[in-house]
Structures are given as structure tokens and as C-alpha cells.
């Protein structure tokens, strides 16, 4: 296989045949995301898909340096930092190069693990990620820019997306510039949305760590084109890749959200046992998972929330809960009796230095979860 770095040294030109074939193909290469961790948040940015060979279709775009800054997604970094690029389909091989403003390029060392790649980036470079998959290969672009003082990541960000619905009406947005899917947290004044709507999304641009990304920092959503559900059918394969109907035998999934100065953070607490009933082949079944008491777990093994003081958090589940109780213990006195925490509408207050256990009830049974706060 010819090295993608060597291929990039040749002038790149548009291929009329490739464009014609791409228009007729229903298959698209995987979407790609670059993730960078800061002191206060994890920021995910969708990479620009730039050239691919997929489902018998070849796309040969212009050279990466010929694209304007506004056409390429960017991340703000303070000096040299490690990033992680991941894809909607695991990559089997990765090659990374970076471009300077004068068009020169150089290779970048990277490590591939579980289909995703990690490597270091520096401000002032345009990064090209060449990825190979079982069904073809694709290239991806993003720019690394220097931070411009505290709060640079919070500048207003505007994008355009199509509304896709699935399951029990859950909403997914698909960015129309780069094809990246993400789950929106809609503001209270958001209009009623239906599949096929094209919306203008305004927010801070910070995505939570996940695939698809979660965008809690949305401040405004406007419908700019009505569209139809048929328009959204082109994303059926994408939805099938990221969502499957929940297996009734699976216990519930929980998340805990809280806000920092820069972003809304979503924490996944550790499962801590459950009793779950379901029907299989017309017969009732019950699964019981016994686990150690929450105070017997090692603190380093627990997911942790990072807050500066008393902070309100909100629990949510992928199955409707009928009730919830919360107990906490000081990490310095785990042998003491637990203290009950007041809960209102699945929200409660946490403080650094305490371990929290959630016990939730459902029509199908009950489940417990645990996390710590630092």
C-alpha cells in the first residue's frame, strides 16, 4: 500500500469521475472526531473529511493547504498537548502529517489503540489524519490554534445541522459542514423539531467526551429550512451504527451532569449492583447482581466529579425511574454510617471529599450506582 505521506507530495486535483460516482453512492466513509483535554473540560471537535476511497468511490480533493481557515475545524491548545482522534468505525491503520503555513509538511508520530489514534499537536499547524478501515480509507483535517487568553474556548460558535430522530423520538443533530453527529441539549426556548429540519445552532462549541458528541452548551436553535423526514433517511445507516434498541434484559444506564465555568460535564457513575426483571420467550426472568458495599470500593477505581465547592448535580437514566435515594460517606471516614442526601426531581448537591451512592427504583426492579467527588 502506498504511503499516504508520499501521496500527499504529489499535486492533488479534483477528479470529475470520482465526483460523479460519489453523487450516485449511498455509502459514506466514517466520521472522525479529535478530542483534547483541558484543565476544566474535554473538548471534542469534528474533523473535516478530506478525500476517501469508499464503496468503490474515490474522492481526490484539493491540497489541504489550499483550504481557507474557515473551512477547516480547529481546536485551541496551549502549547504541545496530546489529542485523540476516533472514528465511527475502528481504524486499522493511521498515518498523521502536519502542514506549516508555507505548505511544507512533516510526519507526526502516533499510536493506534482500539481503532483510535493519539499524538501530540502544537499551535500553528494544520493536521492531516490518514485512516484505513476494513472497507476503505479516508483523510481528515483539523487546525491547532493557540489559545487567546482565558475563556477563548467560550467564544460564540454557530453551525448548521440536520435533525434526525430515532428510537422513542430521541433527537440527533448531524453537522452539515462535516457530517459529524452529536446529541444536543436543547435550550428551553427551542422550537419543536421534526426529522429533516435544517437548524442553525448557536453555542460555545464545546462537546463532551463521547461518540456521538454531546453538546450541552447550546444557547439558541433556529429552524432555517423545514425539510422532510425523507431528507433525513440518508442518515439511516449512521443511526444504525450508533443506536440499537435497548435489550430488556439489560439493567439501566445512569449519568450525572453538573456545570463548571466552561462546560456542562456528564459523568458515568459505576454500576453497584441491581435486581432486574424482564420477559423472555413469554417467561418472566429476574437477574440479581451482588457487589461489594459502596464503601468497600477503592477510591481510585471510582469515576470522579471535579468541583470547587457544593455543586448541584442531576441524575438521569435510560429507563424511566420511579424513585431515587442518595447516600454519602466522607472519603476520610468510610467506616462511619452513611448520611442521607436530599433529592428533588433527580437533582441533589455534592461536595468534594465525599462518596455518593445512588439507589434508583424502576418498574422492572432497582439499580445502584456510585461515584466520588474531588
GUZANU-492658 format. One record per atom (N, C-alpha, C): x, y, z. Coordinates in steps of 0.1 Angstrom, whole numbers, plus 5000, padded with zeros to 4 digits. Layout:
N
XYZ;...
//
This chain:
374
500849885000;500050005000;500950125000;500650224991;501450344990;501250435002;502350485008;502150575020;501350695016;500450735025;499650855023;500550975023;501650975031;502551085031;503151105017;503650995011;504251014997;503151064987;501951014989;500851054980;500651204981;500751254993;500451394995;501551484989;502651434986;503751514980;503451544965;502551464959;502051494945;500951594946;500951684935;499851774935;498451704935;497551754943;496251694943;495251774934;494451704927;493451774918;492151704919;491151784915;489751724915;489651624904;488851524907;488651414897;487151414894;486751444881;485351454877;484651324878;485351214875;484751084876;484451054890;485351084899;485151054914;483951124919;483751254914;482651334919;481351274914;481351224901;480151174896;479751044904;480750954906;480450834913;480050864928;480650964934;480250994948;478851034949;478351114938;476951154939;476051044938;476450924932;475550814930;475650714942;476650734950;476850634961;476150674973;475550574980;474850594992;475850575004;476950515002;477950495013;478750615015;479150635028;480050745032;481050695041;482350745041;483350705050;482950735064;483650675074;483350705088;483650855091;482850915100;483151045105;484251035116;485051145117;486151155126;486051265136;486551245148;486551345159;487851355166;488351475169;489551495176;489251545190;489851485200;489551525214;490751575221;490651685228;491751745236;491251775250;492051735260;491651765274;492351895279;491451975285;492052095292;491852075307;492352175315;492152165329;490752155334;489852215326;488452225330;487452145322;487852095311;486852025302;487551935292;486751855286;487151775275;486451825263;487251865253;486651935241;486751835229;485651805223;485651725210;485351815199;486051805188;485751875175;485651775164;484651795156;484551705144;485651745134;486351645129;487351675118;486651685105;487251755095;486751765082;487251645074;486251565068;486651455060;487151515047;488351475043;489051535031;489751425023;488951375014;489451265005;489151135010;488751035002;488550905006;488450804994;488550674997;488250574988;487250474995;486050474991;485050414999;483850354990;483550234992;482450164985;482650184970;483950174965;484250184951;484350324946;484150424954;484250564950;485450624956;486150704947;487350774951;487150924950;487550994961;487451134961;488851194963;489251274954;490651334954;490551484955;490451544966;490251684968;491451774966;491351904968;492451994966;493451964978;494652024976;495652004987;495152065000;495452005011;494952065024;495352205027;496452255022;496952395024;496152485016;495352445006;494552534997;493252565004;492852505014;491652535021;491852655030;490852745031;490852855040;490652815054;491152895063;491052865078;489552835082;488652915076;487252905080;486652775075;487352705066;486852575060;487252455068;488152475077;488752365085;488452385100;487952275106;487652285121;488952315129;488852375140;490052405148;489852375162;490952345169;490952335184;491952435190;491652485201;492552575208;493452495218;494752515217;495752445226;496752545231;497152515243;498152595250;499452525250;500252545239;501552465238;501352325233;502252245235;502152105230;501252025239;500251955233;499251875240;499051745233;498551645240;498151525233;496751525229;496451475217;495051465213;494751325209;493451295208;493051155205;492051175193;492251105182;491351105171;490650975171;489350975170;488550855169;487550865158;486950745154;486150745142;484850655145;483850675137;482650605139;482750455135;483950425129;484350285126;485750265130;486150165137;487550145142;488550155130;489650225131;490650235121;491650115123;492150065112;493149955113;494550005111;494750125106;496050195103;495850345103;496850415109;496750555109;498150615105;498050725098;499250805095;498950955096;499851025102;499551165105;500651255100;500351365093;501251465089;500751595093;501651695093;501151835096;501751925086;501052035083;501452135073;501752265080;502752335076;503052465080;502452565071;502452695074;501752795066;502352805052;503652765051;504352775038;504152655029;503252565034;502952445026;503852325028;504952345036;505852225039;505152135048;505552005048;504851915057;505951825064;505551765075;506351665082;505551565088;506051445090;505351335096;505251355111;504151295117;503951305132;503851165137;504551135148;504451005154;503150995161;502550875160;501250845166;501150705170;500250675180;499950545185;498550505182;498350385177;496950335174;496550235184;495450255190;494950155200;493350155200;492750035199;491350025198;490750105187;491350115176;490850185165;490950335165;491550395175;491750545177;493250575178;493650695175;495050735175;495250845184;496450845191;496850955199;498151015194;498351145195;499551205191;499651345196;500751415196;500951545201;500751645190;500151765194;499951875184;500451995190;500752095182;501252225186;500452335178;500352455184;499652565177;500352605164;499552645154;500152695142;500252595131;499752475133;499952365123;498552315118;498452275106;497252205101;497552055100;496751975107;496951835108;496151755099;496751655092;496051565083;496151425089;495051355091;495051225096;494551135085;495451045081;495050945071;494650815078;493450765076;492950645083;492550535073;492950415077;492450305069;491450215077;490450165070;489450085076;489249955068;488449865073;488149745066;487549765052;486849875051;486049895038;486650005030;487850065034;488450165026;489350255034;489550375029;490350475037;489850615035;490250705044;489750845043;490850935050;490751055046;491651155052;490751255060;491351315070;490651415079;491651525082;491051645084;491751765087;491251845099;492251905106;491852005117;493052095119;492852215124;493852305127;494052315142;495352335146;495652355160;496052505161;495252575170;495452715172;495852745186;496552855188;496952885202;495752955209;495652935222;494653005230;494953155231;493853235232;494053375232;493553435246;494153365256;493753415269;492653335275;492353345288;491253275295;489953295288;489253185286;487853195281;487853195265;489053165259;489053165244;488053065239;487952945246;487152835241;485652865242;485352975248;483953005251;483353105241;484153145230;483553235220;482353175214;481453255209;480253205203;480553135190;479853015189;480152935178;478752905171;478752915158;477452895150;477752785140;476852695139;476952585129;475552555124;475452475113;474252435107;474152285108;472952225111;472852085113;471452045108;471351915105;470051855102;469551775114;468251775116;467651705127;467351565122;467751465130;467451325128;466851265141;465751195139;465151135151;465150985150;465250915162;465250775162;464750725176;464550585177;464050535189;462750585193;462650635206;461350695211;461250845209;461850895198;461851035195;463051105199;464151035203;465351105206;465951175194;466551295197;466951385186;468551375185;468951365173;470351375169;470551485159;471651565161;471951665151;473151615142;473151635129;474251605121;474751735114;475951765118;476551895112;476651885097;476151985090;476051985076;477352025069;478352075077;479652115071;480651995071;480551905082;481551805083;480851665085;479551655086;478851525087;478951465101;479451535111;479651475124;478351475132;477951365138;476651365146;476951405160;475951465167;476051495181;474651505187;474651485200;473351495208;473251635214;472251705210;472151845215;471351845229;471751935237;470951975249;470252105245;468952095243;468152205237;467852305248;467952435244;467552535254;466052535255;465552605266;464152605269;463252665258;463852765251;463052825240;463252765226;463752645226;464052575213;462652545206;462552565193;461252535186;461052375186;459852335183;459552195181;460252145168;460952035169;461851995158;461351865153;461451845140;461051715133;462151675124;462251545121;463251495112;463251565099;464451605095;464651675082;464851825083;464451875095;464652025097;466152055096;466452165090;467852225090;467852335100;468752335110;468752425120;470052505121;469952625125;471152705129;471452695144;472552645148;472852615162;473952715167;473552785178;474552885184;474852825198;476152835201;476652785214;478052815216;478752745226;480152765228;481052675221;480452575214;481352485206;482052375213;481752365226;482452255234;481652135235;482152025230;481551895230;482051805242;481151735248;481551645259;482151515252;483051445261;483751335256;482751215254;482551185241;481651065238;481651055223;481050945218;480750945204;479350885202;478450955196;478551095191;478751185203;479251305200;479551405210;478251455216;478351515228;477151575235;477451725235;476551805231;476751945230;475752015240;476252035253;475352095263;475352245263;476352305255;476452455256;475752525245;474552475240;473752535230;472952645236;472952765231;472152875236;470952915227;471052875214;469952905205;469852805194;468652775190;468352685179;467252745170;467552765157;466552825148;466352725136;465152705132;464852625120;464952725108;465952695099;466152775088;465552715075;465352575075;464652505064;463852395070;462652385066;461652285071;462152145068;462452115056;462851985052;461751885054;462051755052;461051645054;461751525060;460951435067;461651315072;462351235061;461951245049;462651175038;464051225036;464251355039;465551415037;466551355047;466051315059;466951255070;467251105068;466551045058;466750905056;468150865051;468850965046;470250935041;471150915053;470650945065;471450915077;471050785085;470150705078;469750585085;470850495088;471850475079;472950385082;473850445094;473950575095;474750635106;473950605119;472650625119;471850595131;472050455135;471950365125;472150215128;473450185135;474450265131;475850235137;475950285152;475150385155;475350435169;474150415178;473050355173;471950325182;471350195179;471050115189;470349985188;469249995199;468049935196;467049925207;467649855219;467249905231;467749855243;467249715246;468249625250;467849495253;467149495267;465849445267;465149455280;465849385292;466749295289;467449225300;468549305306;468949415299;470049505304;469549595315;470249605326;469949705336;470049845331;469549945338;469650085333;471050135333;471250235325;472450315324;472150445331;473150495338;472950625345;474050725341;473750855342;474750955341;474351065351;475451145354;475251255364;475851375357;475151485356;475551605349;475751725360;476751805357;476951925365;477652025357;477652155361;478152265353;479452315360;480452345351;481652415355;481652555349;482652635350;482652765344;482752755329;483352645324;483552635309;482552545302;481952445310;481152345303;480252275312;479252205306;478452105314;479151975312;479451905324;480151785324;479251665326;479351555319;478551435320;479451325326;479051275338;479851175345;479051045344;479750935342;479050805342;479450735355;478550725365;478950655377;479050505375;479850445384;480050305384;478750225388;478450115381;477350035385;477649965398;476749955407;476949895420;475849805424;475549715415;474549605418;473149645413;472349545410;470949565406;470149435407;468849455407;467849345406;466949385395;466949305384;466249345372;465449235367;464149265364;463149165359;462749195345;462549095336;462249115322;461548985317;460948995306;460248885300;461048825288;461348695287;462048635277;461348515272;460948505259;460148395253;458948365261;458248475266;457048465273;457148425287;458348415292;458548375306;459248485314;458848515326;459548615335;460848565339;461848665339;463248635343;463648745353;464448715362;465048815372;466548785373;467348895372;468748885374;469148965386;469948915394;470448975406;471948985406;472449105407;473949125407;474349175420;475049095428;475549135441;476949185440;477249295446;478549355445;478949405459;480249445461;480649505474;479949625478;479849655491;479249775496;480049895490;479350005487;480050125481;481250165489;481250155502;482450195510;483650105509;483449985503;484449885501;485249905488;484849995480;485450015467;486650105468;487750085461;488950165461;488550305454;488950405461;488650545455;489150565441;490350505439;490950525425;490250455414;489350355418;488550285408;487250345405;486950455412;485650525410;485750645401;484650665392;484550785385;484550905394;485051015391;485051125400;484651255393;483851335401;483451465397;484451565403;484851665395;485751765399;485051905401;484851945414;484152065416;484952145427;484752275427;485452365437;484752375450;483452345451;482652355463;481352285461;480352315470;479052255468;478452285455;478052175448;477552185434;476352105432;475352155425;474152075422;474451985410;474051865411;474151765400;472751705397;472651655385;471351595381;471651455376;470951355381;471051225376;470051195365;470351115356;469451075345;469650925342;468650855336;468750715333;468150695320;468550585313;467950555300;466650475301;466250445314;464950385317;464350485327;463050505326;462350605335;462450555349;462950635358;463050595372;461750635380;461350555389;460150585398;460550645411;461850635414;462350705427;463850685428;464450775436;465850765438;466250815453;467150755459;467750795472;469250805470;469850895478;471250925477;471850915491;472950845492;473650835505;475150875502;475750945512;477150985510;477950945523;479250925520;480250905531;481450995529;482051035539;483351115538;484451015534;485251055524;486350965520;487350935531;487351025541;488251015552;487650925564;486350895562;485650815573;484650715567;485150625558;484250535551;483550435561;484150415573;483550315582;482450375590;482150505589;481050575596;479750545589;478650575595;477350555589;477150655578;476450615568;476250695557;475150805560;475250915553;474351035555;473451045543;472151055546;471151075535;471251215529;471151225516;471251355509;469851385503;469451505505;468151555499;468151555484;467051495478;466951485464;465651555459;465751635449;464451695443;464551685428;463551615422;463551595408;464851545402;465451445409;466651375405;467851465406;467751585413;468851675415;469251675430;470551685432;471051695446;472351765446;472851805458;474151875459;475251785464;476351795457;477551725461;478651815466;479651765474;480751835479;482051755477;483151825475;484451755474;484751675487;485351565485;485751485497;484751375501;483651365494;482551265497;482351165486;481951045490;481550945481;480050925481;479450915469;477950925468;477450795461;476450735467;475750615462;474350655458;473950615446;472550645441;471850505441;470650505447;469850385446;468550425439;468350375427;467150415419;466250295417;464950325417;463950215415;463250245402;462850135396;462250135382;461050025383;460250035373;459149935372;459749795371;460949775365;461549645363;462449605375;462649695384;463549655395;464249775401;465449755406;466249865412;467749845408;468449955408;469849955405;470550065413;471850035416;472650125424;473850175416;474350295419;475550355412;476350425422;477650445420;478450515429;479550595422;479850705428;480950795423;481550875435;482650935433;483251025443;483451165438;483651255447;483851395443;485151445449;485951505440;487251555445;487251715444;
//
